[in-house]
Amino acid sequence: MQPIRTLIVDDEPLAREILESHSSQIPDLDVLASCANALEANEIVQSEEVDLIFLDIQMPQISGLDWLKSLRNPPLVIFTTAFSEYAVEGFELNAVDYLLKPIAFDRFLKAVNKAKIN
């Protein structure tokens, strides 16, 4: 099986660290980059083939939701946020899953397994 090329997008350094740590425990996840905002992530998505994005919602400059809406052919997305009130909109954008922070490894793994099915 080919590795799942992933991108982590979150403005909180600790949240990125946790997602990187969780990702490192799953052999077929290949983290291409860990970005502090959607503008950084946009450059990666334009230049690399990305299969899955772990995407925070509330970020400076542009929200994760707004950035996702701007992508022509978005990859799979798992939202990672502290706010449950965006869940409906997240799923309307075809999110694979919606993880609430702090993200436990077992819940992270369940979301990744859902992405593998898609």
PyMOL commands that set and color helices and strands:
alter all, ss='L'
color gray80, all
select helices_A, chain A and resi 13-24+38-47+64-70+84-92+105-117
alter helices_A, ss='H'
color red, helices_A
select strands_A, chain A and resi 4-9+29-35+52-55+76-81+97-100
alter strands_A, ss='S'
color yellow, strands_A
deselect
rebuild
show_as cartoon
